[in-house]
Amino acid sequence: MSPIERVVVVGRDAPAWIAALAVERALARTGVGVEVVELPSLLTPVDVYGAIPSLHGLHSILGLDEGAVLTVARGAPMVGQRFSGWGEGDPFILGYDAQEAPGAFPFTQSWSKARLEGMPVPFQEFSLGAMAARLGRIPSESDDSATPGATYGYHLDASAYSQLLKAVAQRRGVTIHSGELAGVEVADGRIASVALDGGRSFTGDLFIDASGPQAVLISRLDPDGFESWRQWLPCDRLISASAPALKPLPAFSQVSAFDAGWAGLYPMQDRTGVLAAFPSDHAGADQIAARLPALTGFAVAGDAAVSELHAGARVAPWTGNVVAIGEAGFVLDPLDGLHLHSVHIGISQLIAYWPVGSDMAIEAEEYSRAVRLHASNLRDFQAAHYKLNGRTGEPFWDRARNMTIPESLQRKLDLFTARAECPLYDDELFEAYSWAAMFLGHGLVPVGYDPRVDAIPQQEHIGQIQGRLRQIAALVPTFPTLDSFLSATLIPVEVPARAS
């Protein structure tokens, strides 16, 4: 079998550049060459990437400086998401808690017992991420494993971030060809070549499809291989817009449910990204766009951009010699800021299962299995938001609450309800604590807990609860404010003016 020497990335925007940079960084010294066939961008000036904390690790792998990213992409850190209007309960912050303090049992068990014994303190009060986000503080890493941990993600201007990644790829010698896709040649179940306008043609040993939902390569090899998830993720239209910058900047995104969907606010240094998701069979885009100021509390600046959303996944995201990453492989709801994480998962699995030769069948099977499983777990997390909504008397939300959910999610809900446990499957992104925080925030309260917790002496149990509150109360004030974090992180570079 001949080795893989020439990789062609066909795509656009951040997914294409992340793929190219990751392959170059990991495999250039082995003789693998990377070139990008850059398709026209699908981004608009108002688009925002909301990114979870895993982007830290990806930036480290790619050799990106955090100060440069935040400066050029006019970004802001975020420590969680604040959900409001999803039911009758109070708003809650789903914080980015990084680790569980060690103990005989997960803290959720101790909290559940204390609640059943009459303790009134909400679960989010015990979340370092949620409390830091509420007070506008950015967590710093701790070497003390005995204390709770938290971290942060980002809000980034999508176009500026993509241009930064492209510039880094160019500096590292990645060859770039730009244009409209004119043709794709298929031979023996593989991509033989791709052509751009003007007659330029490109061949490769391995093709990476980073073209987004269009899936311009993988769909040629498997045109019927996309499985829709709309029965669980019901929004199929998005409206993006911009609002004025918030002062002071909050350390969280705001996700507010309304009668026909949800609307999100994503603060950045120079503006606030606005996003609304809704089902087209309940409302029209013009109607939702007209409601944005009332839904968000902000005047929308400029034109809003409307796009389609088709949540679902490829049955075989590696087919033949084509590997689909990002939304070419699976498409999620933007609800939890997982757009870039889908790219991260795909490229990480590709590097892990880099083919030893041109056959690729074994690697393709394992890649497809792992990516599908990871995507399904993320789908379940997002479907739980809809399933657990408490908005009654509204057709969209009533239908979502009454939907039949995947068995994998139902098992989580049943076990959590019975005993405050959340089983984790292979290839999970969110830890059990995050699942519990989401369930509890949406009002799913356990009726029991692990009986072994009762073996802990009562005074020790009370001490654990009180100690956790004291730890968080002591830690949060030591974190820098969001403004001071940015002042220390941003670097003096010339930032191009944002497109209008």
Secondary structure, DSSP 8 states (H G I E B T S, - for coil): -----EEEEEE-HHHHHHHHHHHHHHHGGGT-EEEEEE------TT-EEEE-THHHHHHHHHT--HHHHHHHTT-EEE-EEEEESSSSS--EEEE-EEE----SS-HHHHHHHHHHTT----GGGG-HHHHHHHTTB-----S-TTS-EE--EEEEEHHHHHHHHHHHHHHTT-EEEES-EEEEEEETTEEEEEEETTS-EE--SEEEEESGGG-TTHHHH-TT-EEE-TTTS---EEEEEEE---SS--SSEEEEEETTEEEEEEE-SS-EEEEEEE-TTT--HHHHHHHHHHHHSS--EEEEEEEE---EEES-SEETTEEE-GGGTEE--GGGS-HHHHHHHHHHHHHHT--SSS--HHHHHHHHHHHHHHHHHHHHHHHHHHHT----S-HHHHHHHTS---HHHHHHHHHHHHHS-----TT-SS-HHHHHHHHHHTT---S---GGGGGS-HHHHHHHHHHHHHHHHHHGGGS-BHHHHHHHH-----------
